[in-house]
Amino acid sequence: MGRGMGMGGGHGNWELREQAKGERFDAAVVRRAVSAFAPYGWQSLGVAALILIIAVLGVVPPLLTKEIIDRGIGQRHMALIVRLTAGVVGIAIISGLLTVAQNWGSNWIGQRVMADFRLSLFRHLHRQPLQFFTATRSGELVSRVTNDVNGIQTVVTSTLVNLLTSVFTLASTLVVMFVLNWQLTLLALVVVPAFVLPTQRVGHIRQDIQRRIQQALARLTAQLTETLGVSGAMLVKAFGRETYEVERFSGVNSEVRDLSVRQSLVGRWLFMWLSLFSAVGPALLWGYGGWLVIHGRLQIGVIVAFTAYLGRLYNPLSTLAQLHVNILTSVALYRRIYTLLDREPEVRDGPRALVAAEVGGALTFEDVGFTYPKAHARTAEGALGSEGAPEGAAALQGLSFTVPAGALCALVGPSGAGKTTTLHLVPRFHDPTTGRVTLDGVDLRAFRLQSLHDAIGLVPQEPFLFHDTLLHNLLYACPDATREQVEAACEAAQIHDVIAAMPDGYDTVVGERGYRLSGGEKQRLAIARVLLRAPRIVLLDEATSSLDSLAERRIQAALETLLQGRTALVIAHRLSTILAADQIVVMEAGRVRAVGAHAELLEKDALYARLYREQFATPSERGSGRGRRAAAALTGENGAALPSGAVVEVET
């Protein structure tokens, strides 16, 4: 829309470029992450119950093995051996079936939690004001919804399950081991500190690397989004920058690769250490246990059972150590997600619903001031913020004027005057910093955003079309519209014949951003879309400088239908619009310079006269003093503007 609303990027982005915080275990983040499972409480309890049953069943086979050795083999009791062996097999089958059920349940819950995170992020992003999107690269936002959420997948789908499994297994195993022989149990636990102490340092390192990987992935996604779109691809080709973009991609891609390799290697020494002590434990057990057996203080079956239990003791300890590392690593990802979810939008819903049938359409700007926040004012290229306002400076100051219901008000002024910012205040893309904007005497901030938007139709300077059919793009404004209503709107917008001539008609796919259509066709589609919505208020940022005369005439005819009987606030780019306007607001440096009709302003306001000569007069009229004579030809004898559809020839 406005020229100043530039593409945000790179170094100026809000929290997306936050500095690395002290990496530590954040209990609040962990509690909040666990609370994400609350909607699936009963299912989670069911999974936990299955994990507990599987853990308890797991302690039985070593006990049966002990009985097989001490009673079955030792007493040559074959029938007992068969029964106990069948019991071992039966428990293995039951445990296997329960494990399958537990895996299905945990993944069912985990994938829904992941989907909830993605949905929450997507919904929350669409609650942000327009300035948020002008200051943030779309690729980085895509990375938040995809890469960051995918990064926590292991935690969501398996870490909590592994945590419960390890705790239940460890607890049940220790109880049985102490019952069998407390001395051997204490001996087995001697090496436990070696499993736990080294994990803290490894967790911090991996957490920092994970944060850097996510930031690099965000940059990678941003470049892909920008350069693989049709507009970006054309720019790359037009300036022959393919090699540069490949090298830039290669650099970030290599960074992701190297960080991922480093992350996979960090902690390998720790896990080698854990494996070493996993071997030391059984050696100590057999040494001391063998001495007890030789001296008749212990049966051989107990040592065999203890050896089996060591796996159930050390494996959970090893898993818990790695889980500690994984949880620390995931804290950075959760923090990034919650940083975004906790960002409160500056523009919020009001309590009052706006009934479209009751909208009169009178707009009043009362001493309106607006300042773009410093965090959003500067783009990646270091250019000035919206409409040329310097960082943190006021874009609008003391703006006051009224647009009567059903009137056409044209905004004119030099670049950077604040026209687009003024237009954006009506649908509450921004809220005034000072003063207020009212609709039928009620502050716009009192209305619910959805009901306000239902009463407003916007035709932007650069209409956006989805990579979909013409029909889908038109129905986006009014999903319940019939085919007849769509065609009627297109006929009123002077675009139906063009669509009908296409091989697939309304089912024609327009390409990304409507690239297969001309500028004039996209403008008329945008007008048809607003007509289909039938709003009471129309906001129009005209753009016809790049169109041929035939396309401009068709758009002008479509606009006459669109604006008829509606309140309209228009950023004027054509003479016919300012001549047809009920009033013209001349803006300069965020202030109202003058308000009046065309002929009146041409006589009394030097800025308006200069703008007329520069933007609307013919080349031969500029600087020759003939602009006023041309204006006189375009108005009636009493100075009233001719109808906007009138064609007047002026000698030059």
C-alpha positions in Angstrom: 0.0 0.0 0.0 1.8 3.1 1.2 5.3 3.5 -0.2 6.7 4.0 3.2 5.5 0.7 4.5 8.6 -1.0 3.3 9.6 -4.6 3.6 11.0 -5.1 7.1 14.0 -7.2 7.4 17.2 -8.4 8.9 18.8 -6.4 11.7 15.7 -4.3 12.6 13.4 -7.2 13.5 11.9 -7.0 16.9 12.6 -10.0 19.3 13.6 -12.3 16.4 17.1 -10.8 16.9 17.1 -11.1 20.6 20.5 -11.5 22.3 21.3 -14.9 23.8 20.1 -15.1 27.4 21.9 -17.0 30.1 21.1 -20.6 29.2 19.7 -22.3 32.3 17.0 -24.6 33.4 13.8 -22.5 33.4 11.3 -24.1 35.6 8.5 -21.6 34.5 9.0 -22.5 30.9 9.0 -26.2 31.6 5.8 -25.9 33.7 4.2 -24.0 30.9 5.2 -26.6 28.3 3.8 -29.4 30.5 0.5 -27.4 30.8 0.1 -27.7 27.1 -1.0 -31.3 27.8 -3.9 -30.2 30.0 -6.5 -30.5 27.2 -5.6 -34.2 26.9 -5.6 -34.9 30.7 -7.5 -38.2 30.6 -5.6 -39.5 27.7 -2.3 -38.5 29.4 -3.4 -40.4 32.5 -4.2 -43.4 30.4 -0.7 -43.3 28.9 0.9 -42.9 32.3 -1.1 -45.9 33.6 0.2 -48.0 30.7 3.7 -46.9 31.4 3.4 -47.9 35.0 1.9 -51.3 34.2 4.7 -52.0 31.7 7.4 -50.9 34.3 5.9 -53.2 36.9 5.7 -56.1 34.5 9.3 -55.5 33.6 10.6 -56.5 37.0 8.9 -59.9 36.9 11.1 -61.8 34.3 14.3 -61.5 36.3 12.5 -62.9 39.3 11.2 -65.8 37.2 14.7 -66.3 35.9 16.0 -66.5 39.5 13.4 -69.1 40.3 14.3 -71.1 37.2 17.9 -71.2 38.2 17.6 -71.8 42.0 14.5 -74.0 42.1 13.9 -75.3 38.6 17.5 -76.1 37.6 18.9 -76.5 41.1 16.1 -79.0 42.1 15.8 -80.5 38.6 12.1 -79.5 38.6 11.2 -79.6 34.8 7.5 -78.8 35.2 8.4 -75.7 37.2 10.9 -74.7 34.5 8.3 -75.0 31.8 5.7 -72.9 33.8 8.2 -70.2 34.6 9.6 -70.1 31.1 6.0 -69.8 29.8 5.5 -67.0 32.3 8.5 -65.1 30.9 7.2 -65.4 27.3 3.7 -64.4 28.3 4.9 -61.3 30.1 7.0 -60.4 27.1 4.0 -60.6 24.8 1.7 -58.7 27.1 4.4 -56.0 27.6 4.9 -55.8 23.9 1.2 -55.2 23.2 0.9 -52.6 26.0 4.0 -50.9 24.6 2.4 -50.6 21.2 -0.8 -49.1 22.8 1.3 -46.7 24.9 3.3 -45.6 21.8 0.1 -45.0 19.8 -1.4 -43.0 22.7 1.7 -40.9 23.4 2.1 -40.0 19.7 -1.7 -39.2 19.4 -1.3 -36.7 22.3 2.0 -35.4 21.2 0.9 -34.6 17.6 -2.1 -32.8 18.9 0.0 -30.7 21.2 2.2 -29.8 18.3 -0.8 -28.9 16.2 -2.1 -26.7 19.0 1.2 -24.9 19.2 1.2 -24.2 15.4 -2.4 -23.1 15.5 -1.8 -20.8 18.5 1.1 -19.2 16.8 -0.8 -18.7 13.6 -3.8 -17.2 15.3 -1.7 -15.0 17.5 0.3 -13.7 14.5 -2.9 -12.6 12.8 -3.8 -10.6 15.9 -0.7 -8.4 15.5 -1.0 -4.9 13.9 0.2 -4.1 10.4 3.4 -2.4 11.7 4.5 -5.8 13.2 4.5 -7.3 9.7 6.2 -4.3 8.1 9.1 -4.7 10.6 9.5 -8.5 10.5 10.6 -10.7 7.7 7.9 -13.1 6.7 10.4 -15.9 6.4 11.3 -15.6 10.1 7.7 -15.8 11.1 7.3 -18.9 8.9 10.3 -20.4 10.7 8.7 -19.8 14.1 5.6 -21.7 13.1 7.5 -24.5 11.4 11.1 -24.9 12.4 10.7 -23.9 16.0 7.7 -26.1 16.6 9.3 -29.0 14.7 12.4 -28.5 17.0 10.4 -29.4 20.1 8.8 -32.4 18.5 11.1 -34.8 20.3 10.3 -33.3 23.6 6.6 -33.2 23.0 6.2 -36.7 21.5 8.8 -38.7 23.5 10.7 -36.9 26.2 7.9 -36.9 28.8 7.1 -40.5 28.0 10.7 -41.4 28.4 10.8 -39.5 31.7 7.8 -41.3 33.1 9.1 -44.7 31.8 12.5 -44.1 33.4 11.1 -43.0 36.7 8.7 -45.9 37.0 11.3 -48.4 35.8 13.9 -47.1 38.2 11.5 -47.0 41.2 10.1 -50.5 40.6 13.6 -51.9 40.0 15.1 -50.4 43.2 12.3 -51.7 45.3 12.8 -55.3 44.1 16.6 -55.1 44.3 16.5 -53.8 47.9 14.1 -56.7 48.8 16.5 -59.2 47.2 19.7 -57.9 48.7 20.4 -54.5 50.0 24.2 -54.8 50.1 24.3 -55.6 46.3 21.9 -52.8 45.6 24.1 -50.2 47.4 27.1 -51.6 45.5 25.2 -51.1 42.2 24.4 -47.5 43.2 28.0 -46.6 43.9 28.6 -45.5 40.2 25.3 -43.5 40.0 27.0 -40.1 40.6 29.1 -40.7 37.5 25.9 -40.7 35.5 24.5 -37.5 36.8 27.2 -34.9 37.5 28.6 -34.3 34.0 25.2 -33.6 32.4 24.8 -30.0 33.4 27.7 -28.6 31.4 26.7 -30.7 28.3 23.1 -29.4 28.6 24.1 -25.8 28.5 26.4 -26.2 25.5 23.7 -28.1 23.5 21.1 -25.5 24.4 23.2 -22.7 23.1 23.9 -24.6 19.9 20.2 -25.4 19.4 19.3 -21.7 19.8 21.9 -20.8 17.1 20.6 -23.5 14.8 17.1 -22.1 15.0 18.2 -18.6 14.3 20.2 -19.9 11.3 17.2 -21.8 10.1 15.1 -18.7 10.4 17.5 -16.8 8.1 17.5 -19.7 5.7 13.7 -19.8 5.6 13.6 -16.0 5.1 15.9 -16.2 2.1 13.9 -19.0 0.6 10.6 -17.1 1.1 12.0 -14.0 -0.5 13.9 -15.4 -3.5 11.7 -18.3 -4.5 8.6 -16.2 -4.9 7.9 -14.9 -8.4 8.7 -11.3 -7.6 12.0 -12.2 -5.8 13.0 -14.6 -8.5 12.4 -12.0 -11.2 14.5 -9.4 -9.3 17.3 -12.0 -8.9 17.3 -12.7 -12.6 16.9 -9.1 -13.7 20.1 -8.1 -11.9 22.0 -11.4 -12.6 22.4 -12.1 -8.8 21.9 -15.9 -9.0 25.5 -16.5 -8.0 25.3 -14.1 -5.1 22.1 -15.7 -3.8 23.5 -19.2 -4.1 26.6 -18.1 -2.2 24.5 -16.4 0.5 22.4 -19.6 0.8 25.4 -21.8 0.9 26.9 -19.8 3.8 23.9 -20.1 6.0 23.3 -23.7 4.9 26.9 -24.5 5.9 26.4 -22.8 9.2 23.3 -25.0 9.9 25.3 -28.1 8.8 28.3 -27.4 11.0 26.2 -26.5 14.1 24.2 -29.7 13.7 27.3 -31.8 13.5 28.7 -30.0 16.5 25.5 -30.6 18.4 25.5 -34.3 17.6 29.1 -34.6 18.9 28.6 -32.6 22.1 28.1 -35.0 24.9 29.6 -38.0 23.2 32.4 -38.1 25.8 29.7 -38.0 28.4 27.9 -41.0 26.9 31.1 -42.9 26.5 31.7 -42.2 30.2 28.2 -43.6 31.0 28.9 -46.7 28.9 32.1 -47.3 30.8 30.4 -47.2 34.2 27.6 -49.4 32.8 30.3 -52.1 32.4 31.9 -51.4 35.8 28.7 -52.0 37.7 28.2 -55.7 36.6 31.9 -56.4 37.2 31.6 -55.2 40.8 28.4 -57.2 41.2 29.9 -60.4 39.9 33.0 -60.0 42.0 31.3 -59.3 45.3 28.3 -61.6 44.5 30.6 -64.4 43.5 32.4 -64.1 46.9 29.0 -64.3 48.7 28.0 -67.4 46.7 31.3 -69.2 47.4 30.8 -68.6 51.1 27.2 -69.8 51.0 25.7 -66.4 51.7 23.8 -66.0 48.4 22.2 -68.1 45.7 23.5 -67.9 42.2 20.0 -67.0 40.9 20.1 -63.8 42.9 23.3 -62.6 41.1 21.8 -63.5 37.7 18.6 -61.5 38.6 20.7 -58.6 39.8 22.7 -58.6 36.6 19.4 -58.4 34.7 18.2 -55.6 36.9 21.4 -53.6 36.3 20.2 -52.9 32.8 16.9 -51.7 34.2 18.8 -49.5 36.7 21.5 -48.0 34.5 19.5 -47.6 31.3 16.9 -45.4 33.0 19.7 -43.4 34.7 21.4 -43.0 31.3 18.1 -42.0 29.7 17.4 -39.5 32.5 20.8 -38.0 32.0 20.2 -37.6 28.3 16.7 -36.3 29.0 18.1 -33.6 31.2 20.3 -32.6 28.2 17.3 -32.7 25.9 15.1 -30.7 28.2 17.8 -28.0 28.6 18.2 -27.9 24.8 14.5 -27.5 24.3 14.1 -24.6 26.8 15.6 -22.2 24.2 13.0 -23.3 21.6 10.1 -23.0 24.1 11.4 -19.6 25.1 11.4 -18.4 21.5 7.8 -19.7 21.0 6.5 -18.2 24.2 8.2 -14.9 23.5 6.1 -14.6 20.4 2.9 -15.9 22.1 3.3 -13.4 25.0 3.6 -10.4 22.7 0.4 -8.4 23.2 -0.9 -6.8 20.1 -1.2 -3.0 20.3 -4.5 -3.0 18.5 -7.2 -4.9 20.5 -10.9 -5.7 20.2 -13.4 -3.3 21.6 -16.6 -4.4 23.4 -19.1 -3.1 20.9 -20.3 -4.9 17.9 -20.9 -2.9 14.8 -24.1 -3.8 12.9 -23.4 -3.2 9.2 -27.0 -2.2 8.4 -26.7 0.6 11.1 -23.5 2.1 9.8 -24.0 5.7 8.6 -20.4 6.1 7.5 -19.4 9.5 8.9 -15.7 9.6 9.7 -14.1 12.2 12.0 -10.4 12.6 12.8 -10.1 14.6 16.0 -6.7 16.0 16.8 -5.1 12.7 15.7 -1.4 12.1 16.3 0.5 8.9 15.4 4.1 7.8 16.0 5.6 4.6 14.7 7.3 2.7 17.5 11.1 2.8 17.3 11.3 -0.9 17.1 9.3 -0.9 13.9 10.4 2.4 12.3 13.6 1.4 10.5 13.8 -1.3 7.8 16.7 -3.6 7.2 18.2 -1.4 4.6 18.4 1.5 7.1 15.7 3.4 5.2 13.3 5.6 7.0 10.2 4.1 8.5 6.7 4.4 7.1 6.1 7.3 4.8 9.5 8.8 5.5 9.0 9.5 9.2 12.3 9.3 10.9 12.8 6.7 13.6 10.4 7.4 16.5 9.2 10.7 14.9 5.5 11.6 14.6 3.9 10.5 11.3 0.7 12.5 12.0 0.3 15.6 14.2 -3.0 17.3 15.1 -4.9 15.8 12.2 -8.5 17.0 12.2 -11.2 16.8 9.5 -14.5 15.2 8.9 -15.8 13.0 6.0 -19.6 13.2 6.0 -21.6 10.0 5.5 -21.7 9.0 1.8 -19.1 11.6 0.8 -15.9 11.2 -1.3 -12.9 12.6 0.4 -9.6 12.7 -1.5 -6.2 12.8 0.3 -3.5 14.6 -1.6 0.0 15.7 -0.6 3.7 15.1 -1.3 5.4 11.7 -0.5 5.8 11.3 3.2 2.8 13.6 4.1 1.1 10.8 6.1 -1.7 9.8 3.6 -1.3 6.1 3.9 -1.0 6.3 7.7 -4.2 8.2 7.8 -5.9 5.6 5.6 -4.7 2.8 7.8 -6.2 4.3 10.9 -9.8 3.7 9.7 -9.6 -0.2 9.7 -7.4 0.1 12.8 -4.3 -1.3 11.2 -2.8 1.2 13.7 -4.4 3.1 16.6 -3.8 6.8 17.1 -1.1 7.7 19.6 -3.1 10.8 20.5 -6.6 11.9 19.6 -9.2 9.6 18.1 -11.0 8.6 15.0 -14.7 8.2 15.2 -17.3 6.4 13.1 -20.8 7.9 13.4 -19.5 9.7 16.5 -18.1 6.5 18.2 -14.4 6.0 18.8 -13.2 3.2 16.5 -11.5 1.6 19.4 -14.9 0.8 21.0 -15.8 -1.6 18.1 -14.9 -5.2 17.7 -12.3 -5.5 14.9 -14.2 -8.1 12.9 -17.4 -6.1 12.9 -15.5 -2.9 12.0 -13.8 -4.7 9.1 -17.1 -6.0 7.9 -18.2 -2.4 7.3 -15.0 -1.5 5.4 -13.7 -2.3 1.9 -10.1 -1.7 1.0 -8.7 -1.5 -2.5 -4.9 -1.3 -2.0 -2.3 0.1 -4.3 -0.9 -3.3 -5.1 -3.8 -5.9 -4.8 -2.8 -9.2 -3.4 -4.1 -12.4 -5.0 -3.6 -15.9 -3.8 -2.1 -18.6 -6.0 -5.6 -20.0 -6.6 -8.5 -19.6 -9.0 -10.1 -16.3 -9.8 -13.3 -17.6 -8.1 -11.6 -18.4 -4.9 -9.9 -15.0 -4.8 -13.2 -13.3 -5.3 -15.0 -15.4 -2.7 -12.3 -14.5 -0.2 -14.2 -11.3 0.5 -17.6 -13.0 0.8 -17.5 -16.8 1.1 -21.3 -17.2 1.0 -21.7 -15.3 -2.3 -23.5 -17.1 -5.2 -22.0 -17.5 -8.6 -24.5 -15.0 -9.9 -23.4 -12.4 -7.3 -19.8 -12.9 -8.2 -20.5 -12.4 -11.9 -22.6 -9.3 -11.2 -19.7 -7.8 -9.1 -17.3 -8.5 -11.9 -19.5 -6.9 -14.5 -19.8 -3.8 -12.3 -16.0 -3.8 -12.0 -15.5 -4.1 -15.8 -13.7 -7.5 -15.5 -16.3 -10.1 -16.3 -15.7 -10.1 -20.1 -12.0 -10.6 -19.5 -12.6 -13.6 -17.2 -15.2 -15.1 -19.6 -12.7 -15.0 -22.4 -10.2 -17.1 -20.5 -10.2 -20.8 -21.3 -11.0 -21.8 -17.8 -13.1 -18.7 -17.0 -13.5 -18.2 -13.2 -11.6 -21.4 -12.6 -8.4 -19.9 -14.0 -5.5 -20.1 -11.7 -3.9 -16.6 -11.4 -0.4 -17.6 -10.3 1.5 -16.4 -7.3 0.3 -12.9 -6.4 -1.8 -12.9 -9.5 1.3 -12.7 -11.7 -0.6 -14.0 -14.8 -2.8 -10.9 -14.8 -2.1 -7.4 -15.8 -2.0 -4.5 -13.3 -5.3 -3.2 -14.5 -6.9 -6.6 -14.3 -5.7 -7.1 -10.7 -7.0 -3.7 -9.8 -10.5 -4.4 -11.2 -10.5 -7.8 -9.5 -9.8 -6.0 -6.2 -12.7 -3.6 -6.9 -15.0 -6.6 -7.7 -13.9 -8.2 -4.4 -14.9 -5.1 -2.5 -18.2 -4.8 -4.4 -19.0 -8.4 -3.4 -18.5 -7.5 0.2 -20.8 -4.4 -0.2 -19.2 -2.3 2.6 -20.5 1.0 3.8 -17.0 2.6 3.8 -14.4 2.3 1.0 -10.7 3.0 1.4 -8.8 3.4 -1.8 -5.1 3.8 -2.5 -5.3 4.5 -6.3 -2.5 3.3 -8.5 -2.8 4.0 -12.2 0.5 5.5 -13.2 1.7 2.3 -14.7 -1.6 1.5 -16.6 -2.4 2.3 -20.2 -5.3 4.7 -20.9 -7.8 2.0 -21.8 -7.1 0.1 -18.5 -7.4 3.4 -16.6 -10.7 4.3 -18.1 -12.1 0.8 -17.2 -10.9 1.2 -13.6 -12.4 4.6 -13.5 -15.8 3.2 -14.6 -15.5 0.5 -12.0 -14.7 3.0 -9.3 -17.8 5.0 -10.1 -19.9 2.0 -9.3 -17.8 1.1 -6.2 -18.0 4.6 -4.7 -21.6 5.3 -5.5 -23.5 6.0 -2.2 -20.6 5.0 0.0 -18.3 6.9 2.3 -15.0 6.9 0.6 -11.5 8.0 1.7 -9.2 8.0 -1.3 -5.5 8.7 -1.8 -5.8 10.5 -5.1 -3.5 9.7 -8.0 -5.8 10.9 -10.8 -7.4 14.2 -11.7 -10.8 12.8 -12.2 -10.9 11.6 -8.5 -10.0 15.0 -7.0 -12.5 16.7 -9.3 -15.3 14.3 -8.3 -14.4 14.6 -4.6 -16.8 16.2 -2.2 -13.8 17.5 -0.4 -10.0 17.4 -0.7 -7.7 17.2 2.2 -4.2 18.6 1.5 -1.6 17.1 3.8 2.0 18.0 4.4 4.4 16.6 7.1 1.6 14.7 8.9 -0.7 17.8 9.2 -3.7 19.1 7.4 -2.6 22.0 5.2 -6.0 22.8 3.7 -9.5 21.3 3.2 -11.8 22.3 0.3 -12.9 21.8 -3.3 -10.6 21.6 -6.2 -11.2 25.1 -7.7 -11.1 26.7 -4.3 -7.8 25.0 -3.3 -6.2 25.8 -6.7 -6.8 29.5 -6.1 -6.0 29.7 -2.3 -3.4 27.0 -1.5 0.1 27.2 -3.1 1.0 23.6 -2.1 -2.1 22.2 -3.8 -1.5 24.3 -6.9 2.1 23.0 -7.1 1.0 19.4 -6.6 -1.6 19.9 -9.3 1.0 21.2 -11.7 3.5 18.4 -10.9 1.1 15.4 -10.7 -2.0 16.2 -12.8 -1.2 18.9 -15.4 0.1 17.9 -18.9 3.8 18.4 -19.6 3.1 21.5 -21.7 1.0 23.1 -18.9 3.7 22.6 -16.2 5.5 25.8 -15.5 3.6 27.7 -18.2 0.8 29.0 -16.0 -1.8 27.1 -18.1 -2.6 24.6 -15.3 -5.4 26.9 -13.9 -6.9 27.3 -17.4 -7.0 23.5 -17.7 -8.6 23.3 -14.3 -11.2 25.8 -15.3 -12.0 23.7 -18.4 -12.5 20.7 -16.1 -15.0 22.5 -13.9 -18.3 24.1 -14.4 -19.0 27.8 -14.6 -19.6 28.0 -10.9 -16.5 26.0 -10.1 -18.3 22.7 -9.4 -16.5 19.6 -10.5 -17.8 17.7 -13.5 -18.8 14.1 -13.0 -15.8 11.8 -12.6 -16.8 9.9 -15.7 -16.9 13.0 -17.9 -14.3 13.2 -20.6 -13.1 16.8 -21.4 -10.6 17.7 -24.0 -8.3 20.6 -23.2 -6.2 22.3 -25.8 -2.6 22.4 -25.0 
